[in-house]
Amino acid sequence: MTDYILSAETRAKLMKVSTASVATALYKRGLRNQFVQNVQPVGWKGANMVGQAFTLRYIPAREDRNPITVFRNADHPQRVAVETCPAGHVLVMDSRKDARAASAGSILVTRLAVRGCAGVVSDGGFRDAEGIGKLEMPAYCQRPSAPTNLTLHEALDINVPISCGDVAVFPGDVMLGDADGVMVIPAHLADEIAEECTGMESFEDFVLEQVLDGAAVIGLYPPTTDKAQSDYAEWRKKTGR
C-alpha cells in the first residue's frame, strides 16, 4: 500500500512520454523488470493510459468452488473489484499469464469505463475483445479469449500486491501504457520519472530530426560531443522545449 496520490501535473507529463523512456529512466535506478510481459493494447486509442494500480488476484480455479452460479454472489471479488476500483485508477489483474480463459469481458470493462477508471490491464485474456477495443478507455491483455474466467481462474484478493506479466505490482503503483505495452512505475518514483522522461522525450525528438536530416548517431545519441550538446541547446531555444 502507499499514501502516494498521483497529481494532475505528473499525470499530464506521463501522458506525453513513452514506455521506452520510462524503461530507460528506471534502468538508471537499477530497476530492470518493470515492463509487463506479453500484453498489448486492445485497439490502440492513440493516447497513453496513466493511473494508479488497483489490483485483483486470480488463483487456479477448483471445480467445486467455481460453478457458474457463483456470479449470483454479490460479494464475488471480480464484480466487487469492478465496482470499487477508484475513478482515475487502473484495474490490474493477475491472471497467472494464462489467456485460455478470460479475466473479464466487455460488460465489466465497459462498467469500469463508465465509472471513470483510467484503464484495465490483464496478463490473461479478455472475452468480447472487439467491444472492448471500441471503448475510449485503454485496455491491455495477452490476447482474446472466449471461455469465462470460472473455467480456469478464481478471483480471490482485491488490492493486494500481485504479479502481472512477471512484474510485481503494488496497489498505488503508477501504470503507464502506450502503443508498445505497459510499464509499472513504483509510486515513490513516479514524480521524478515523469520529470526526467519529459526531458528525454524532448531530446529524442531533437535527435530524430537530426537523423532524418542525415546526421550520424555516433556522438549524437548519446550526445558525447560539444557540437551535439550546443545544437540541442539551440534547438530547445528555437522550439521552446
C-alpha positions in Angstrom: 0.0 0.0 0.0 1.1 3.6 -0.5 -0.1 7.0 0.6 1.1 8.4 -2.8 -1.5 10.3 -4.8 -0.8 10.8 -8.5 -1.0 14.6 -9.1 -2.6 16.1 -12.2 0.8 17.6 -13.1 2.6 14.2 -13.0 -0.3 12.5 -14.9 -0.1 15.2 -17.6 3.6 14.6 -18.0 3.3 10.8 -18.2 0.6 11.2 -20.8 3.3 12.5 -23.2 6.1 10.1 -22.5 6.8 6.6 -23.8 7.2 3.3 -22.1 10.7 3.1 -23.7 11.7 6.4 -22.0 10.3 5.2 -18.6 12.2 1.8 -19.0 15.5 3.7 -19.5 14.9 6.0 -16.6 14.0 3.1 -14.3 17.0 1.1 -15.5 19.3 4.0 -14.4 17.9 3.5 -10.9 18.6 -0.3 -11.1 15.1 -1.4 -12.0 15.3 -3.8 -14.9 12.0 -5.7 -14.8 9.1 -3.2 -14.9 7.7 -3.8 -18.4 4.6 -6.1 -18.2 5.4 -9.1 -20.5 3.2 -10.2 -23.3 0.4 -7.7 -23.1 -0.7 -5.4 -25.8 -3.4 -2.8 -26.3 -6.9 -4.0 -27.3 -7.3 -1.4 -30.0 -4.7 1.4 -29.6 -6.5 4.6 -28.6 -3.8 7.0 -29.7 -3.3 8.3 -26.2 -1.4 6.9 -23.2 -3.0 5.2 -20.2 -1.9 6.6 -16.9 -3.3 5.8 -13.5 -2.5 4.2 -10.2 -2.9 0.5 -9.8 -5.9 -1.2 -8.1 -5.3 -4.9 -8.2 -7.2 -8.2 -8.5 -5.5 -11.6 -8.0 -6.7 -14.8 -9.5 -5.7 -18.3 -8.4 -6.3 -21.6 -10.3 -10.0 -22.5 -10.3 -11.1 -25.6 -8.4 -14.3 -27.1 -9.8 -16.2 -27.4 -6.6 -15.7 -23.7 -5.8 -16.4 -22.2 -9.2 -19.7 -23.2 -10.8 -21.3 -20.5 -12.9 -23.7 -19.8 -10.0 -21.0 -18.0 -8.0 -21.7 -14.9 -10.1 -25.0 -14.6 -8.1 -23.0 -13.8 -5.1 -23.0 -10.0 -4.5 -19.6 -10.3 -2.9 -17.9 -12.1 -5.8 -14.4 -10.5 -5.9 -14.3 -9.9 -9.7 -17.6 -7.9 -9.6 -16.5 -6.1 -6.4 -13.2 -5.1 -7.9 -15.0 -3.6 -10.9 -17.4 -1.7 -8.7 -14.7 -0.4 -6.2 -11.7 0.4 -8.5 -11.5 4.2 -8.0 -12.0 6.7 -10.8 -8.7 7.6 -12.4 -7.1 4.2 -11.4 -6.2 1.2 -13.5 -7.6 -2.2 -12.6 -4.6 -4.6 -12.9 -5.3 -8.3 -12.9 -3.0 -11.2 -12.1 -4.4 -13.8 -14.4 -1.4 -16.1 -14.0 -0.3 -15.3 -17.6 -3.0 -17.8 -18.7 -5.1 -16.5 -21.5 -7.0 -19.7 -22.1 -9.9 -18.3 -20.1 -11.0 -14.6 -20.0 -10.2 -12.5 -16.9 -13.1 -10.1 -17.9 -15.3 -9.2 -20.8 -16.8 -6.2 -22.5 -19.6 -5.6 -20.0 -17.3 -5.4 -17.0 -14.7 -3.4 -18.8 -17.5 -1.0 -20.0 -18.6 -0.6 -16.4 -15.0 0.4 -15.5 -15.1 3.0 -18.3 -18.4 4.4 -17.2 -17.2 4.7 -13.7 -14.2 6.8 -14.9 -11.4 4.4 -14.5 -8.2 5.1 -16.4 -7.7 1.7 -17.9 -7.5 -2.1 -17.3 -4.6 -4.5 -17.6 -4.6 -8.3 -17.5 -1.8 -10.7 -18.2 -4.5 -13.2 -19.4 -7.3 -12.8 -21.9 -10.4 -10.7 -22.5 -13.6 -12.0 -24.0 -15.6 -9.8 -26.3 -12.3 -8.1 -27.3 -13.9 -6.3 -30.3 -16.3 -4.5 -28.0 -13.5 -3.6 -25.5 -11.5 -2.2 -28.4 -14.2 0.2 -29.3 -14.2 1.8 -25.8 -12.4 5.1 -25.3 -10.8 3.7 -22.1 -7.5 1.9 -22.7 -7.3 -1.9 -22.2 -4.4 -4.3 -22.3 -4.3 -8.1 -22.3 -2.4 -11.0 -23.7 -4.9 -12.0 -26.3 -8.7 -12.5 -26.8 -10.3 -15.5 -25.1 -13.8 -16.7 -25.1 -14.3 -19.0 -22.0 -15.4 -17.5 -18.8 -12.8 -17.0 -16.1 -14.5 -19.6 -14.0 -13.2 -22.4 -16.1 -9.6 -21.7 -15.1 -9.4 -18.8 -12.6 -10.9 -17.9 -9.3 -10.9 -14.2 -8.4 -9.7 -14.1 -4.8 -7.9 -11.0 -3.5 -8.6 -7.3 -4.1 -6.0 -4.6 -3.9 -3.0 -6.7 -2.7 0.5 -7.0 -4.2 0.3 -9.1 -7.3 2.3 -10.3 -10.3 1.2 -9.2 -13.7 3.2 -10.3 -16.7 6.2 -11.2 -14.4 6.2 -7.7 -12.8 5.5 -7.1 -9.2 2.6 -4.6 -9.0 1.7 -3.0 -5.6 -1.5 -1.1 -5.1 -0.9 2.6 -5.9 2.0 2.0 -8.3 1.6 4.1 -11.4 0.7 2.2 -14.6 1.8 3.8 -17.9 0.5 2.2 -21.2 1.3 3.2 -24.7 1.2 1.5 -28.1 4.1 -0.8 -27.2 2.7 -2.1 -23.8 2.6 -1.2 -20.1 5.3 -0.1 -17.6 4.9 -0.3 -13.8 6.4 2.8 -12.1 6.9 2.4 -8.3 4.8 5.1 -6.7 7.7 6.7 -4.8 9.5 7.3 -8.1 6.6 8.5 -10.2 7.1 12.2 -9.9 10.9 12.2 -10.7 10.4 9.7 -13.5 7.8 11.9 -15.1 10.1 14.9 -14.9 13.1 13.1 -16.3 11.3 11.4 -19.1 9.8 14.7 -20.2 13.3 15.9 -20.9 14.2 12.6 -22.5 11.3 12.9 -25.0 12.4 16.4 -25.9 16.0 15.2 -26.6 14.8 12.2 -28.6 12.6 14.4 -30.8 15.7 16.6 -31.5 17.8 13.5 -32.3 15.1 12.1 -34.7 15.1 15.4 -36.6 18.9 15.3 -36.9 18.8 11.7 -38.1 16.1 12.5 -40.7 18.4 15.3 -41.9 21.2 12.8 -42.4 23.2 13.1 -39.1 25.1 10.1 -37.9 24.2 8.8 -34.4 27.8 8.5 -33.1 28.4 11.4 -30.8 24.8 12.5 -31.2 23.0 9.7 -29.4 24.1 9.9 -26.6 25.4 13.5 -27.0 29.1 13.0 -26.3 30.3 15.9 -28.5 30.3 19.6 -27.8 28.5 20.2 -31.1 25.7 17.8 -30.3 25.1 19.5 -26.9 25.2 23.0 -28.4 22.9 22.0 -31.3 20.4 20.6 -28.8 20.6 23.8 -26.6 19.9 25.9 -29.7 17.0 23.6 -30.8 15.5 24.0 -27.3 15.6 27.8 -27.6 14.0 27.6 -31.0 11.3 25.2 -30.1 10.6 26.3 -26.6 11.2 22.8 -25.3 
